[in-house]
Amino acid sequence: MRERILITGGSGCIGQATVRWLRGAGHEDLGGMTRSGEVEGMEGVKGDVSDRGEVEGVLKRVKPGRVIHLAGWQTPDCEAEPFGGMAVNLGGTDKLVRAMAGLGGGLERFVFASSAAVYGRRDQYAGATVHEGDLYGPPNLYGYWKVAGEGMARAFERETGVATVSLRLATTYGPGRDRGLTAAPTEALKAAARGESYAMPYDGREHYHFVDDVGAAFGMSAVEAYSGYGVFNLRGVTMAVREFLDVVMAEARGMGREVALEVAEGADVFPFVCDLDDEAIVEAFPGMPLTEVAEGVRKSLGVFGALSD
């Protein structure tokens, strides 16, 4: 059994959080695939997921036993350059699963980073929480490409028999989160740590994941016992955007920083679903963590505060 773990997009926020969790759990044979080949905390391997030849070359060189696929463009970039986003998010996933299928054995697990953007707006779902079996209804191109990515992940498991997990996550916040629409809560945290005001670009309710929990989710999904194909909502906490800002201001006040955080005048309602049900992921991976928002905010402000001092 090959134990090496390859992480595409390993230099990003979630990639680095995943590396921290894996190393803490004793997994040190890690490879990170990026366009630059520069990845902190593991062997960096240069490769572009939208180039099948490069992807195949990386897989042959690294010979991973497990692959965590995080590489992709985020929402604003996908909307600004739809064909570029499609080439990476859709084409890159297609090239990766085809290359993995051609390895001829040795792969034990594939983990795909999906998104809560596969769902529709919250008012489309009548239940108290939104379950993995609820209907798709993406509000943007990014969500449609994640739906297609889940389909490719499922097809890969059916063709190869390699255990495969798709994780649907919503808003990741905390140190390292600096890209995409859902980076706004982290921008609010950074401003609070500097003692500055900040206006959130959207209103409504949002489902929050602390970055360390996200890293743990991808790490656990890659190395803990699992068979077949599964798609799971990532654990998190839903609250109003304004409530999240209140928590940040209260924790900042405890650090001696009095700040004004608010929602921008005329801001649109957050477009993605919230109230993600976590029963299935806890059943599959019983140790999956859940950091309460106040604790995650406190930890984040501690890191950002130290950087700004």
Disulfide bonds with the S-S distance in Angstrom:
none
